[in-house]
Every structure is written in C-alpha cells, then in structure tokens.
C-alpha cells in the first residue's frame, strides 16, 4: 500500500518571465532536489528553463 502524501504538486515557473506555466507532481521522498526542466513558455514564445516553485 502506497503511503499517502508522498507525491506533492509543484509548479514550474519560467526562469525568464516567472509565469507559472506548468503544474506537475513529484515524489518528495525520491525527488528531494529542485526540478529544473526545459519547457516551452508561451509568454517568451521559446523554450526556457523552468524551475520548481511551490
Ligand atoms: Zn517565460
């Protein structure tokens, strides 16, 4: 039985314009480091680094 509460919702915000473009979930037990992904930002109209924010 999987323990409840190990997965938490995090937002991915553009490192350039700071808009929260994506919502994802992560396992806070296995993924303790901050997420950093290259995603398409509709505001910047290009791929930018997206960082995890709460
Ligand atoms: Zn942006």
mmCIF file of the protein (N, C-alpha, C, O) and its ligand, coordinates in Angstrom:
data_MODEL
# 
_entry.id   MODEL 
# 
loop_
_entity.id 
_entity.type 
_entity.pdbx_number_of_molecules 
1 polymer     1 
2 non-polymer 1 
# 
_entity_poly.entity_id                      1 
_entity_poly.type                           'polypeptide(L)' 
_entity_poly.nstd_linkage                   no 
_entity_poly.nstd_monomer                   no 
_entity_poly.pdbx_seq_one_letter_code       
;(UNK)(UNK)(UNK)(UNK)(UNK)(UNK)(UNK)(UNK)(UNK)(UNK)(UNK)(UNK)(UNK)(UNK)(UNK)(UNK)
(UNK)(UNK)(UNK)(UNK)(UNK)(UNK)(UNK)(UNK)(UNK)(UNK)(UNK)(UNK)(UNK)(UNK)(UNK)(UNK)
(UNK)(UNK)(UNK)(UNK)(UNK)(UNK)(UNK)(UNK)(UNK)(UNK)(UNK)(UNK)(UNK)(UNK)(UNK)(UNK)
(UNK)(UNK)(UNK)(UNK)(UNK)(UNK)
;
_entity_poly.pdbx_seq_one_letter_code_can   XXXXXXXXXXXXXXXXXXXXXXXXXXXXXXXXXXXXXXXXXXXXXXXXXXXXXX 
_entity_poly.pdbx_strand_id                 A 
# 
loop_
_entity_poly_seq.entity_id 
_entity_poly_seq.num 
_entity_poly_seq.mon_id 
_entity_poly_seq.hetero 
1 1  UNK n 
1 2  UNK n 
1 3  UNK n 
1 4  UNK n 
1 5  UNK n 
1 6  UNK n 
1 7  UNK n 
1 8  UNK n 
1 9  UNK n 
1 10 UNK n 
1 11 UNK n 
1 12 UNK n 
1 13 UNK n 
1 14 UNK n 
1 15 UNK n 
1 16 UNK n 
1 17 UNK n 
1 18 UNK n 
1 19 UNK n 
1 20 UNK n 
1 21 UNK n 
1 22 UNK n 
1 23 UNK n 
1 24 UNK n 
1 25 UNK n 
1 26 UNK n 
1 27 UNK n 
1 28 UNK n 
1 29 UNK n 
1 30 UNK n 
1 31 UNK n 
1 32 UNK n 
1 33 UNK n 
1 34 UNK n 
1 35 UNK n 
1 36 UNK n 
1 37 UNK n 
1 38 UNK n 
1 39 UNK n 
1 40 UNK n 
1 41 UNK n 
1 42 UNK n 
1 43 UNK n 
1 44 UNK n 
1 45 UNK n 
1 46 UNK n 
1 47 UNK n 
1 48 UNK n 
1 49 UNK n 
1 50 UNK n 
1 51 UNK n 
1 52 UNK n 
1 53 UNK n 
1 54 UNK n 
# 
loop_
_struct_asym.id 
_struct_asym.entity_id 
A 1 
B 2 
# 
loop_
_chem_comp.id 
_chem_comp.type 
_chem_comp.mon_nstd_flag 
UNK 'L-peptide linking' . 
ZN  non-polymer         . 
# 
_pdbx_entity_nonpoly.entity_id   2 
_pdbx_entity_nonpoly.name        ? 
_pdbx_entity_nonpoly.comp_id     ZN 
# 
_pdbx_nonpoly_scheme.asym_id         B 
_pdbx_nonpoly_scheme.entity_id       2 
_pdbx_nonpoly_scheme.mon_id          ZN 
_pdbx_nonpoly_scheme.ndb_seq_num     1 
_pdbx_nonpoly_scheme.pdb_seq_num     101 
_pdbx_nonpoly_scheme.auth_seq_num    101 
_pdbx_nonpoly_scheme.pdb_mon_id      ZN 
_pdbx_nonpoly_scheme.auth_mon_id     ZN 
_pdbx_nonpoly_scheme.pdb_strand_id   A 
_pdbx_nonpoly_scheme.pdb_ins_code    . 
# 
loop_
_atom_site.group_PDB 
_atom_site.id 
_atom_site.type_symbol 
_atom_site.label_atom_id 
_atom_site.label_alt_id 
_atom_site.label_comp_id 
_atom_site.label_asym_id 
_atom_site.label_entity_id 
_atom_site.label_seq_id 
_atom_site.pdbx_PDB_ins_code 
_atom_site.Cartn_x 
_atom_site.Cartn_y 
_atom_site.Cartn_z 
_atom_site.occupancy 
_atom_site.B_iso_or_equiv 
_atom_site.pdbx_formal_charge 
_atom_site.auth_seq_id 
_atom_site.auth_comp_id 
_atom_site.auth_asym_id 
_atom_site.auth_atom_id 
_atom_site.pdbx_PDB_model_num 
ATOM   1   N  N  . UNK A 1 1  ? 0.841  -1.205 0.000   1.00 0.00 ? 1   UNK A N  1 
ATOM   2   C  CA . UNK A 1 1  ? 0.000  0.000  0.000   1.00 0.00 ? 1   UNK A CA 1 
ATOM   3   C  C  . UNK A 1 1  ? 0.877  1.256  0.000   1.00 0.00 ? 1   UNK A C  1 
ATOM   4   O  O  . UNK A 1 1  ? 1.725  1.442  0.873   1.00 0.00 ? 1   UNK A O  1 
ATOM   5   N  N  . UNK A 1 2  ? 0.654  2.088  -0.977  1.00 0.00 ? 2   UNK A N  1 
ATOM   6   C  CA . UNK A 1 2  ? 1.456  3.315  -1.066  1.00 0.00 ? 2   UNK A CA 1 
ATOM   7   C  C  . UNK A 1 2  ? 1.050  4.302  0.025   1.00 0.00 ? 2   UNK A C  1 
ATOM   8   O  O  . UNK A 1 2  ? -0.131 4.535  0.281   1.00 0.00 ? 2   UNK A O  1 
ATOM   9   N  N  . UNK A 1 3  ? 2.037  4.851  0.635   1.00 0.00 ? 3   UNK A N  1 
ATOM   10  C  CA . UNK A 1 3  ? 1.767  5.844  1.677   1.00 0.00 ? 3   UNK A CA 1 
ATOM   11  C  C  . UNK A 1 3  ? 1.217  7.120  1.069   1.00 0.00 ? 3   UNK A C  1 
ATOM   12  O  O  . UNK A 1 3  ? 1.689  7.590  0.034   1.00 0.00 ? 3   UNK A O  1 
ATOM   13  N  N  . UNK A 1 4  ? 0.236  7.657  1.716   1.00 0.00 ? 4   UNK A N  1 
ATOM   14  C  CA . UNK A 1 4  ? -0.378 8.887  1.212   1.00 0.00 ? 4   UNK A CA 1 
ATOM   15  C  C  . UNK A 1 4  ? 0.507  10.096 1.509   1.00 0.00 ? 4   UNK A C  1 
ATOM   16  O  O  . UNK A 1 4  ? 1.175  10.158 2.541   1.00 0.00 ? 4   UNK A O  1 
ATOM   17  N  N  . UNK A 1 5  ? 0.498  11.049 0.589   1.00 0.00 ? 5   UNK A N  1 
ATOM   18  C  CA . UNK A 1 5  ? 1.201  12.297 0.853   1.00 0.00 ? 5   UNK A CA 1 
ATOM   19  C  C  . UNK A 1 5  ? 2.645  12.335 0.401   1.00 0.00 ? 5   UNK A C  1 
ATOM   20  O  O  . UNK A 1 5  ? 3.359  13.301 0.670   1.00 0.00 ? 5   UNK A O  1 
ATOM   21  N  N  . UNK A 1 6  ? 3.086  11.276 -0.294  1.00 0.00 ? 6   UNK A N  1 
ATOM   22  C  CA . UNK A 1 6  ? 4.456  11.305 -0.789  1.00 0.00 ? 6   UNK A CA 1 
ATOM   23  C  C  . UNK A 1 6  ? 4.587  12.098 -2.084  1.00 0.00 ? 6   UNK A C  1 
ATOM   24  O  O  . UNK A 1 6  ? 5.662  12.594 -2.421  1.00 0.00 ? 6   UNK A O  1 
ATOM   25  N  N  . UNK A 1 7  ? 3.477  12.208 -2.798  1.00 0.00 ? 7   UNK A N  1 
ATOM   26  C  CA . UNK A 1 7  ? 3.518  12.996 -4.033  1.00 0.00 ? 7   UNK A CA 1 
ATOM   27  C  C  . UNK A 1 7  ? 2.898  14.363 -3.761  1.00 0.00 ? 7   UNK A C  1 
ATOM   28  O  O  . UNK A 1 7  ? 1.793  14.471 -3.230  1.00 0.00 ? 7   UNK A O  1 
ATOM   29  N  N  . UNK A 1 8  ? 3.632  15.391 -4.136  1.00 0.00 ? 8   UNK A N  1 
ATOM   30  C  CA . UNK A 1 8  ? 3.133  16.747 -3.922  1.00 0.00 ? 8   UNK A CA 1 
ATOM   31  C  C  . UNK A 1 8  ? 3.076  17.494 -5.250  1.00 0.00 ? 8   UNK A C  1 
ATOM   32  O  O  . UNK A 1 8  ? 3.863  17.238 -6.161  1.00 0.00 ? 8   UNK A O  1 
ATOM   33  N  N  . UNK A 1 9  ? 2.133  18.417 -5.337  1.00 0.00 ? 9   UNK A N  1 
ATOM   34  C  CA . UNK A 1 9  ? 2.014  19.241 -6.527  1.00 0.00 ? 9   UNK A CA 1 
ATOM   35  C  C  . UNK A 1 9  ? 3.054  20.352 -6.488  1.00 0.00 ? 9   UNK A C  1 
ATOM   36  O  O  . UNK A 1 9  ? 3.247  21.006 -5.464  1.00 0.00 ? 9   UNK A O  1 
ATOM   37  N  N  . UNK A 1 10 ? 3.716  20.552 -7.613  1.00 0.00 ? 10  UNK A N  1 
ATOM   38  C  CA . UNK A 1 10 ? 4.651  21.662 -7.729  1.00 0.00 ? 10  UNK A CA 1 
ATOM   39  C  C  . UNK A 1 10 ? 4.354  22.407 -9.033  1.00 0.00 ? 10  UNK A C  1 
ATOM   40  O  O  . UNK A 1 10 ? 3.861  21.827 -10.000 1.00 0.00 ? 10  UNK A O  1 
ATOM   41  N  N  . UNK A 1 11 ? 4.659  23.669 -9.033  1.00 0.00 ? 11  UNK A N  1 
ATOM   42  C  CA . UNK A 1 11 ? 4.518  24.483 -10.242 1.00 0.00 ? 11  UNK A CA 1 
ATOM   43  C  C  . UNK A 1 11 ? 5.878  24.645 -10.882 1.00 0.00 ? 11  UNK A C  1 
ATOM   44  O  O  . UNK A 1 11 ? 6.907  24.703 -10.209 1.00 0.00 ? 11  UNK A O  1 
ATOM   45  N  N  . UNK A 1 12 ? 5.855  24.716 -12.206 1.00 0.00 ? 12  UNK A N  1 
ATOM   46  C  CA . UNK A 1 12 ? 7.088  25.006 -12.924 1.00 0.00 ? 12  UNK A CA 1 
ATOM   47  C  C  . UNK A 1 12 ? 6.981  26.417 -13.484 1.00 0.00 ? 12  UNK A C  1 
ATOM   48  O  O  . UNK A 1 12 ? 6.123  26.691 -14.323 1.00 0.00 ? 12  UNK A O  1 
ATOM   49  N  N  . UNK A 1 13 ? 7.837  27.301 -13.031 1.00 0.00 ? 13  UNK A N  1 
ATOM   50  C  CA . UNK A 1 13 ? 7.765  28.677 -13.484 1.00 0.00 ? 13  UNK A CA 1 
ATOM   51  C  C  . UNK A 1 13 ? 8.957  29.016 -14.369 1.00 0.00 ? 13  UNK A C  1 
ATOM   52  O  O  . UNK A 1 13 ? 10.083 28.584 -14.126 1.00 0.00 ? 13  UNK A O  1 
ATOM   53  N  N  . UNK A 1 14 ? 8.674  29.798 -15.398 1.00 0.00 ? 14  UNK A N  1 
ATOM   54  C  CA . UNK A 1 14 ? 9.687  30.226 -16.350 1.00 0.00 ? 14  UNK A CA 1 
ATOM   55  C  C  . UNK A 1 14 ? 10.754 31.048 -15.626 1.00 0.00 ? 14  UNK A C  1 
ATOM   56  O  O  . UNK A 1 14 ? 10.441 31.933 -14.830 1.00 0.00 ? 14  UNK A O  1 
ATOM   57  N  N  . UNK A 1 15 ? 12.007 30.743 -15.913 1.00 0.00 ? 15  UNK A N  1 
ATOM   58  C  CA . UNK A 1 15 ? 13.093 31.462 -15.241 1.00 0.00 ? 15  UNK A CA 1 
ATOM   59  C  C  . UNK A 1 15 ? 13.259 32.874 -15.796 1.00 0.00 ? 15  UNK A C  1 
ATOM   60  O  O  . UNK A 1 15 ? 13.934 33.704 -15.186 1.00 0.00 ? 15  UNK A O  1 
ATOM   61  N  N  . UNK A 1 16 ? 12.647 33.153 -16.949 1.00 0.00 ? 16  UNK A N  1 
ATOM   62  C  CA . UNK A 1 16 ? 12.791 34.486 -17.534 1.00 0.00 ? 16  UNK A CA 1 
ATOM   63  C  C  . UNK A 1 16 ? 11.636 35.405 -17.152 1.00 0.00 ? 16  UNK A C  1 
ATOM   64  O  O  . UNK A 1 16 ? 11.860 36.513 -16.664 1.00 0.00 ? 16  UNK A O  1 
ATOM   65  N  N  . UNK A 1 17 ? 10.389 34.948 -17.374 1.00 0.00 ? 17  UNK A N  1 
ATOM   66  C  CA . UNK A 1 17 ? 9.247  35.833 -17.120 1.00 0.00 ? 17  UNK A CA 1 
ATOM   67  C  C  . UNK A 1 17 ? 8.514  35.473 -15.828 1.00 0.00 ? 17  UNK A C  1 
ATOM   68  O  O  . UNK A 1 17 ? 7.584  36.173 -15.427 1.00 0.00 ? 17  UNK A O  1 
ATOM   69  N  N  . UNK A 1 18 ? 8.926  34.394 -15.182 1.00 0.00 ? 18  UNK A N  1 
ATOM   70  C  CA . UNK A 1 18 ? 8.394  33.992 -13.880 1.00 0.00 ? 18  UNK A CA 1 
ATOM   71  C  C  . UNK A 1 18 ? 6.935  33.529 -13.896 1.00 0.00 ? 18  UNK A C  1 
ATOM   72  O  O  . UNK A 1 18 ? 6.335  33.342 -12.838 1.00 0.00 ? 18  UNK A O  1 
ATOM   73  N  N  . UNK A 1 19 ? 6.371  33.346 -15.070 1.00 0.00 ? 19  UNK A N  1 
ATOM   74  C  CA . UNK A 1 19 ? 4.992  32.880 -15.102 1.00 0.00 ? 19  UNK A CA 1 
ATOM   75  C  C  . UNK A 1 19 ? 4.945  31.373 -14.865 1.00 0.00 ? 19  UNK A C  1 
ATOM   76  O  O  . UNK A 1 19 ? 5.804  30.623 -15.330 1.00 0.00 ? 19  UNK A O  1 
ATOM   77  N  N  . UNK A 1 20 ? 3.919  30.953 -14.128 1.00 0.00 ? 20  UNK A N  1 
ATOM   78  C  CA . UNK A 1 20 ? 3.764  29.542 -13.809 1.00 0.00 ? 20  UNK A CA 1 
ATOM   79  C  C  . UNK A 1 20 ? 3.037  28.851 -14.946 1.00 0.00 ? 20  UNK A C  1 
ATOM   80  O  O  . UNK A 1 20 ? 1.814  28.943 -15.057 1.00 0.00 ? 20  UNK A O  1 
ATOM   81  N  N  . UNK A 1 21 ? 3.776  28.169 -15.776 1.00 0.00 ? 21  UNK A N  1 
ATOM   82  C  CA . UNK A 1 21 ? 3.214  27.589 -16.993 1.00 0.00 ? 21  UNK A CA 1 
ATOM   83  C  C  . UNK A 1 21 ? 2.775  26.146 -16.834 1.00 0.00 ? 21  UNK A C  1 
ATOM   84  O  O  . UNK A 1 21 ? 1.893  25.679 -17.554 1.00 0.00 ? 21  UNK A O  1 
ATOM   85  N  N  . UNK A 1 22 ? 3.374  25.453 -15.914 1.00 0.00 ? 22  UNK A N  1 
ATOM   86  C  CA . UNK A 1 22 ? 3.089  24.032 -15.795 1.00 0.00 ? 22  UNK A CA 1 
ATOM   87  C  C  . UNK A 1 22 ? 2.847  23.637 -14.345 1.00 0.00 ? 22  UNK A C  1 
ATOM   88  O  O  . UNK A 1 22 ? 3.430  24.200 -13.419 1.00 0.00 ? 22  UNK A O  1 
ATOM   89  N  N  . UNK A 1 23 ? 1.974  22.658 -14.177 1.00 0.00 ? 23  UNK A N  1 
ATOM   90  C  CA . UNK A 1 23 ? 1.771  22.054 -12.870 1.00 0.00 ? 23  UNK A CA 1 
ATOM   91  C  C  . UNK A 1 23 ? 2.128  20.584 -12.999 1.00 0.00 ? 23  UNK A C  1 
ATOM   92  O  O  . UNK A 1 23 ? 1.671  19.907 -13.920 1.00 0.00 ? 23  UNK A O  1 
ATOM   93  N  N  . UNK A 1 24 ? 2.915  20.109 -12.111 1.00 0.00 ? 24  UNK A N  1 
ATOM   94  C  CA . UNK A 1 24 ? 3.289  18.697 -12.141 1.00 0.00 ? 24  UNK A CA 1 
ATOM   95  C  C  . UNK A 1 24 ? 3.309  18.172 -10.715 1.00 0.00 ? 24  UNK A C  1 
ATOM   96  O  O  . UNK A 1 24 ? 3.126  18.923 -9.757  1.00 0.00 ? 24  UNK A O  1 
ATOM   97  N  N  . UNK A 1 25 ? 3.530  16.905 -10.594 1.00 0.00 ? 25  UNK A N  1 
ATOM   98  C  CA . UNK A 1 25 ? 3.659  16.347 -9.257  1.00 0.00 ? 25  UNK A CA 1 
ATOM   99  C  C  . UNK A 1 25 ? 4.976  15.614 -9.150  1.00 0.00 ? 25  UNK A C  1 
ATOM   100 O  O  . UNK A 1 25 ? 5.504  15.105 -10.139 1.00 0.00 ? 25  UNK A O  1 
ATOM   101 N  N  . UNK A 1 26 ? 5.487  15.567 -7.964  1.00 0.00 ? 26  UNK A N  1 
ATOM   102 C  CA . UNK A 1 26 ? 6.723  14.823 -7.772  1.00 0.00 ? 26  UNK A CA 1 
ATOM   103 C  C  . UNK A 1 26 ? 6.662  14.062 -6.465  1.00 0.00 ? 26  UNK A C  1 
ATOM   104 O  O  . UNK A 1 26 ? 5.921  14.409 -5.545  1.00 0.00 ? 26  UNK A O  1 
ATOM   105 N  N  . UNK A 1 27 ? 7.457  13.022 -6.414  1.00 0.00 ? 27  UNK A N  1 
ATOM   106 C  CA . UNK A 1 27 ? 7.575  12.240 -5.198  1.00 0.00 ? 27  UNK A CA 1 
ATOM   107 C  C  . UNK A 1 27 ? 8.602  12.915 -4.301  1.00 0.00 ? 27  UNK A C  1 
ATOM   108 O  O  . UNK A 1 27 ? 9.794  12.930 -4.611  1.00 0.00 ? 27  UNK A O  1 
ATOM   109 N  N  . UNK A 1 28 ? 8.144  13.463 -3.207  1.00 0.00 ? 28  UNK A N  1 
ATOM   110 C  CA . UNK A 1 28 ? 9.064  14.239 -2.377  1.00 0.00 ? 28  UNK A CA 1 
ATOM   111 C  C  . UNK A 1 28 ? 10.041 13.357 -1.606  1.00 0.00 ? 28  UNK A C  1 
ATOM   112 O  O  . UNK A 1 28 ? 11.021 13.847 -1.045  1.00 0.00 ? 28  UNK A O  1 
ATOM   113 N  N  . UNK A 1 29 ? 9.770  12.062 -1.583  1.00 0.00 ? 29  UNK A N  1 
ATOM   114 C  CA . UNK A 1 29 ? 10.704 11.154 -0.931  1.00 0.00 ? 29  UNK A CA 1 
ATOM   115 C  C  . UNK A 1 29 ? 11.883 10.837 -1.859  1.00 0.00 ? 29  UNK A C  1 
ATOM   116 O  O  . UNK A 1 29 ? 13.042 10.836 -1.444  1.00 0.00 ? 29  UNK A O  1 
ATOM   117 N  N  . UNK A 1 30 ? 11.545 10.566 -3.141  1.00 0.00 ? 30  UNK A N  1 
ATOM   118 C  CA . UNK A 1 30 ? 12.590 10.185 -4.097  1.00 0.00 ? 30  UNK A CA 1 
ATOM   119 C  C  . UNK A 1 30 ? 13.237 11.401 -4.758  1.00 0.00 ? 30  UNK A C  1 
ATOM   120 O  O  . UNK A 1 30 ? 14.419 11.374 -5.103  1.00 0.00 ? 30  UNK A O  1 
ATOM   121 N  N  . UNK A 1 31 ? 12.461 12.456 -4.930  1.00 0.00 ? 31  UNK A N  1 
ATOM   122 C  CA . UNK A 1 31 ? 12.967 13.644 -5.617  1.00 0.00 ? 31  UNK A CA 1 
ATOM   123 C  C  . UNK A 1 31 ? 13.104 14.768 -4.616  1.00 0.00 ? 31  UNK A C  1 
ATOM   124 O  O  . UNK A 1 31 ? 12.180 15.556 -4.419  1.00 0.00 ? 31  UNK A O  1 
ATOM   125 N  N  . UNK A 1 32 ? 14.248 14.838 -3.994  1.00 0.00 ? 32  UNK A N  1 
ATOM   126 C  CA . UNK A 1 32 ? 14.447 15.856 -2.963  1.00 0.00 ? 32  UNK A CA 1 
ATOM   127 C  C  . UNK A 1 32 ? 15.046 17.129 -3.538  1.00 0.00 ? 32  UNK A C  1 
ATOM   128 O  O  . UNK A 1 32 ? 14.930 18.201 -2.945  1.00 0.00 ? 32  UNK A O  1 
ATOM   129 N  N  . UNK A 1 33 ? 15.690 17.007 -4.705  1.00 0.00 ? 33  UNK A N  1 
ATOM   130 C  CA . UNK A 1 33 ? 16.268 18.198 -5.308  1.00 0.00 ? 33  UNK A CA 1 
ATOM   131 C  C  . UNK A 1 33 ? 15.214 18.978 -6.086  1.00 0.00 ? 33  UNK A C  1 
ATOM   132 O  O  . UNK A 1 33 ? 14.163 18.444 -6.437  1.00 0.00 ? 33  UNK A O  1 
ATOM   133 N  N  . UNK A 1 34 ? 15.509 20.241 -6.347  1.00 0.00 ? 34  UNK A N  1 
ATOM   134 C  CA . UNK A 1 34 ? 14.594 21.098 -7.098  1.00 0.00 ? 34  UNK A CA 1 
ATOM   135 C  C  . UNK A 1 34 ? 14.533 20.653 -8.553  1.00 0.00 ? 34  UNK A C  1 
ATOM   136 O  O  . UNK A 1 34 ? 15.551 20.322 -9.161  1.00 0.00 ? 34  UNK A O  1 
ATOM   137 N  N  . UNK A 1 35 ? 13.321 20.653 -9.099  1.00 0.00 ? 35  UNK A N  1 
ATOM   138 C  CA . UNK A 1 35 ? 13.164 20.310 -10.504 1.00 0.00 ? 35  UNK A CA 1 
ATOM   139 C  C  . UNK A 1 35 ? 13.614 21.469 -11.378 1.00 0.00 ? 35  UNK A C  1 
ATOM   140 O  O  . UNK A 1 35 ? 13.387 22.635 -11.056 1.00 0.00 ? 35  UNK A O  1 
ATOM   141 N  N  . UNK A 1 36 ? 14.253 21.129 -12.485 1.00 0.00 ? 36  UNK A N  1 
ATOM   142 C  CA . UNK A 1 36 ? 14.654 22.143 -13.456 1.00 0.00 ? 36  UNK A CA 1 
ATOM   143 C  C  . UNK A 1 36 ? 14.520 21.535 -14.838 1.00 0.00 ? 36  UNK A C  1 
ATOM   144 O  O  . UNK A 1 36 ? 15.275 20.633 -15.199 1.00 0.00 ? 36  UNK A O  1 
ATOM   145 N  N  . UNK A 1 37 ? 13.560 22.025 -15.614 1.00 0.00 ? 37  UNK A N  1 
ATOM   146 C  CA . UNK A 1 37 ? 13.267 21.419 -16.900 1.00 0.00 ? 37  UNK A CA 1 
ATOM   147 C  C  . UNK A 1 37 ? 13.217 22.475 -17.993 1.00 0.00 ? 37  UNK A C  1 
ATOM   148 O  O  . UNK A 1 37 ? 12.861 23.629 -17.753 1.00 0.00 ? 37  UNK A O  1 
ATOM   149 N  N  . UNK A 1 38 ? 13.581 22.055 -19.194 1.00 0.00 ? 38  UNK A N  1 
ATOM   150 C  CA . UNK A 1 38 ? 13.431 22.932 -20.344 1.00 0.00 ? 38  UNK A CA 1 
ATOM   151 C  C  . UNK A 1 38 ? 12.041 22.735 -20.921 1.00 0.00 ? 38  UNK A C  1 
ATOM   152 O  O  . UNK A 1 38 ? 11.701 21.655 -21.404 1.00 0.00 ? 38  UNK A O  1 
ATOM   153 N  N  . UNK A 1 39 ? 11.237 23.800 -20.865 1.00 0.00 ? 39  UNK A N  1 
ATOM   154 C  CA . UNK A 1 39 ? 9.854  23.722 -21.332 1.00 0.00 ? 39  UNK A CA 1 
ATOM   155 C  C  . UNK A 1 39 ? 9.557  24.911 -22.224 1.00 0.00 ? 39  UNK A C  1 
ATOM   156 O  O  . UNK A 1 39 ? 10.246 25.931 -22.193 1.00 0.00 ? 39  UNK A O  1 
ATOM   157 N  N  . UNK A 1 40 ? 8.497  24.749 -23.028 1.00 0.00 ? 40  UNK A N  1 
ATOM   158 C  CA . UNK A 1 40 ? 8.093  25.855 -23.880 1.00 0.00 ? 40  UNK A CA 1 
ATOM   159 C  C  . UNK A 1 40 ? 7.297  26.869 -23.068 1.00 0.00 ? 40  UNK A C  1 
ATOM   160 O  O  . UNK A 1 40 ? 6.323  26.512 -22.406 1.00 0.00 ? 40  UNK A O  1 
ATOM   161 N  N  . UNK A 1 41 ? 7.707  28.123 -23.118 1.00 0.00 ? 41  UNK A N  1 
ATOM   162 C  CA . UNK A 1 41 ? 6.979  29.187 -22.443 1.00 0.00 ? 41  UNK A CA 1 
ATOM   163 C  C  . UNK A 1 41 ? 6.174  29.973 -23.468 1.00 0.00 ? 41  UNK A C  1 
ATOM   164 O  O  . UNK A 1 41 ? 6.726  30.516 -24.424 1.00 0.00 ? 41  UNK A O  1 
ATOM   165 N  N  . UNK A 1 42 ? 4.855  30.026 -23.254 1.00 0.00 ? 42  UNK A N  1 
ATOM   166 C  CA . UNK A 1 42 ? 4.005  30.718 -24.229 1.00 0.00 ? 42  UNK A CA 1 
ATOM   167 C  C  . UNK A 1 42 ? 4.160  32.227 -24.148 1.00 0.00 ? 42  UNK A C  1 
ATOM   168 O  O  . UNK A 1 42 ? 3.794  32.945 -25.079 1.00 0.00 ? 42  UNK A O  1 
ATOM   169 N  N  . UNK A 1 43 ? 4.699  32.704 -23.046 1.00 0.00 ? 43  UNK A N  1 
ATOM   170 C  CA . UNK A 1 43 ? 4.924  34.146 -22.911 1.00 0.00 ? 43  UNK A CA 1 
ATOM   171 C  C  . UNK A 1 43 ? 6.206  34.564 -23.612 1.00 0.00 ? 43  UNK A C  1 
ATOM   172 O  O  . UNK A 1 43 ? 6.241  35.580 -24.306 1.00 0.00 ? 43  UNK A O  1 
ATOM   173 N  N  . UNK A 1 44 ? 7.254  33.781 -23.428 1.00 0.00 ? 44  UNK A N  1 
ATOM   174 C  CA . UNK A 1 44 ? 8.537  34.061 -24.090 1.00 0.00 ? 44  UNK A CA 1 
ATOM   175 C  C  . UNK A 1 44 ? 8.551  33.530 -25.526 1.00 0.00 ? 44  UNK A C  1 
ATOM   176 O  O  . UNK A 1 44 ? 9.406  33.898 -26.331 1.00 0.00 ? 44  UNK A O  1 
ATOM   177 N  N  . UNK A 1 45 ? 7.576  32.650 -25.829 1.00 0.00 ? 45  UNK A N  1 
ATOM   178 C  CA . UNK A 1 45 ? 7.461  32.027 -27.149 1.00 0.00 ? 45  UNK A CA 1 
ATOM   179 C  C  . UNK A 1 45 ? 8.717  31.247 -27.533 1.00 0.00 ? 45  UNK A C  1 
ATOM   180 O  O  . UNK A 1 45 ? 9.091  31.193 -28.704 1.00 0.00 ? 45  UNK A O  1 
ATOM   181 N  N  . UNK A 1 46 ? 9.344  30.662 -26.563 1.00 0.00 ? 46  UNK A N  1 
ATOM   182 C  CA . UNK A 1 46 ? 10.502 29.823 -26.822 1.00 0.00 ? 46  UNK A CA 1 
ATOM   183 C  C  . UNK A 1 46 ? 10.709 28.872 -25.645 1.00 0.00 ? 46  UNK A C  1 
ATOM   184 O  O  . UNK A 1 46 ? 10.027 28.971 -24.625 1.00 0.00 ? 46  UNK A O  1 
ATOM   185 N  N  . UNK A 1 47 ? 11.640 27.970 -25.798 1.00 0.00 ? 47  UNK A N  1 
ATOM   186 C  CA . UNK A 1 47 ? 11.965 27.079 -24.684 1.00 0.00 ? 47  UNK A CA 1 
ATOM   187 C  C  . UNK A 1 47 ? 12.854 27.803 -23.688 1.00 0.00 ? 47  UNK A C  1 
ATOM   188 O  O  . UNK A 1 47 ? 13.848 28.432 -24.049 1.00 0.00 ? 47  UNK A O  1 
ATOM   189 N  N  . UNK A 1 48 ? 12.474 27.698 -22.449 1.00 0.00 ? 48  UNK A N  1 
ATOM   190 C  CA . UNK A 1 48 ? 13.270 28.317 -21.390 1.00 0.00 ? 48  UNK A CA 1 
ATOM   191 C  C  . UNK A 1 48 ? 13.423 27.320 -20.251 1.00 0.00 ? 48  UNK A C  1 
ATOM   192 O  O  . UNK A 1 48 ? 12.742 26.295 -20.206 1.00 0.00 ? 48  UNK A O  1 
ATOM   193 N  N  . UNK A 1 49 ? 14.302 27.628 -19.360 1.00 0.00 ? 49  UNK A N  1 
ATOM   194 C  CA . UNK A 1 49 ? 14.443 26.834 -18.139 1.00 0.00 ? 49  UNK A CA 1 
ATOM   195 C  C  . UNK A 1 49 ? 13.249 27.107 -17.238 1.00 0.00 ? 49  UNK A C  1 
ATOM   196 O  O  . UNK A 1 49 ? 12.893 28.258 -16.987 1.00 0.00 ? 49  UNK A O  1 
ATOM   197 N  N  . UNK A 1 50 ? 12.642 26.040 -16.758 1.00 0.00 ? 50  UNK A N  1 
ATOM   198 C  CA . UNK A 1 50 ? 11.545 26.171 -15.819 1.00 0.00 ? 50  UNK A CA 1 
ATOM   199 C  C  . UNK A 1 50 ? 11.961 25.583 -14.488 1.00 0.00 ? 50  UNK A C  1 
ATOM   200 O  O  . UNK A 1 50 ? 12.434 24.449 -14.417 1.00 0.00 ? 50  UNK A O  1 
ATOM   201 N  N  . UNK A 1 51 ? 11.787 26.340 -13.461 1.00 0.00 ? 51  UNK A N  1 
ATOM   202 C  CA . UNK A 1 51 ? 12.188 25.915 -12.127 1.00 0.00 ? 51  UNK A CA 1 
ATOM   203 C  C  . UNK A 1 51 ? 10.980 25.620 -11.264 1.00 0.00 ? 51  UNK A C  1 
ATOM   204 O  O  . UNK A 1 51 ? 9.911  26.206 -11.431 1.00 0.00 ? 51  UNK A O  1 
ATOM   205 N  N  . UNK A 1 52 ? 11.172 24.720 -10.363 1.00 0.00 ? 52  UNK A N  1 
ATOM   206 C  CA . UNK A 1 52 ? 10.096 24.350 -9.437  1.00 0.00 ? 52  UNK A CA 1 
ATOM   207 C  C  . UNK A 1 52 ? 9.811  25.462 -8.448  1.00 0.00 ? 52  UNK A C  1 
ATOM   208 O  O  . UNK A 1 52 ? 10.723 26.021 -7.839  1.00 0.00 ? 52  UNK A O  1 
ATOM   209 N  N  . UNK A 1 53 ? 8.526  25.777 -8.295  1.00 0.00 ? 53  UNK A N  1 
ATOM   210 C  CA . UNK A 1 53 ? 8.097  26.684 -7.231  1.00 0.00 ? 53  UNK A CA 1 
ATOM   211 C  C  . UNK A 1 53 ? 6.888  26.068 -6.553  1.00 0.00 ? 53  UNK A C  1 
ATOM   212 O  O  . UNK A 1 53 ? 6.203  25.230 -7.139  1.00 0.00 ? 53  UNK A O  1 
ATOM   213 N  N  . UNK A 1 54 ? 6.628  26.474 -5.339  1.00 0.00 ? 54  UNK A N  1 
ATOM   214 C  CA . UNK A 1 54 ? 5.510  25.899 -4.592  1.00 0.00 ? 54  UNK A CA 1 
ATOM   215 C  C  . UNK A 1 54 ? 4.213  26.626 -4.910  1.00 0.00 ? 54  UNK A C  1 
ATOM   216 O  O  . UNK A 1 54 ? 3.163  26.278 -4.371  1.00 0.00 ? 54  UNK A O  1 
HETATM 217 ZN ZN . ZN  B 2 .  ? 8.704  32.910 -19.973 1.00 0.00 ? 101 ZN  A ZN 1 
# 
